[in-house]
């Protein structure tokens, strides 16, 4: 992010757009990873119905994370 902010405006616009997209992808990946970690920490305290919903969410988040990582 800091590199993007410190890049002079005369730089190639396409390069700046790619840098911004990379920053956003990193933020999205980190948010998903944090959410997965939080779910995994609490999963043992959930009831069976809640546990299944949490596992479904883990599966969906894992798929999102896989898509983000494959788009690198």
SVG drawing of the C-alpha trace seen along z (x, -y; Angstrom):
<svg xmlns="http://www.w3.org/2000/svg" viewBox="-29 -13 36 45">
<polyline fill="none" stroke="black" stroke-width="0.4" points="0.0,0.0 2.8,-2.4 4.5,-1.8 1.3,-2.7 1.0,-5.9 4.6,-6.9 4.6,-6.2 4.8,-9.4 1.6,-10.1 3.6,-10.1 4.1,-6.3 2.3,-4.0 -1.4,-4.0 -1.8,-0.3 1.0,0.4 -0.7,-1.7 -4.0,0.1 -2.3,3.5 -0.7,2.3 -4.0,1.1 -5.7,4.4 -2.8,6.4 -3.3,4.3 -7.1,5.0 -6.5,8.7 -4.1,8.9 -6.6,7.2 -9.4,9.5 -7.2,12.6 -6.2,11.4 -9.8,10.7 -10.9,14.2 -7.9,15.9 -8.8,14.0 -12.4,15.0 -11.4,18.7 -9.1,18.6 -11.9,17.1 -14.4,19.8 -11.9,22.6 -11.1,21.2 -14.8,21.2 -16.0,24.4 -15.5,26.7 -17.8,24.6 -20.8,24.7 -23.8,27.0 -24.1,29.6 -26.4,27.4 -24.2,24.3 -21.1,26.4 -22.5,27.6 -23.3,23.9 -19.8,23.0 -18.3,25.8 -20.4,24.7 -19.0,21.2 -15.5,22.5 -16.0,24.4 -17.3,21.2 -14.5,19.0 -11.9,21.6 -13.3,21.6 -13.1,17.8 -9.6,17.9 -8.6,20.4 -10.1,18.3 -8.2,15.2 -4.9,17.1 -5.4,18.5 -5.9,15.0 -2.4,13.9"/>
</svg>
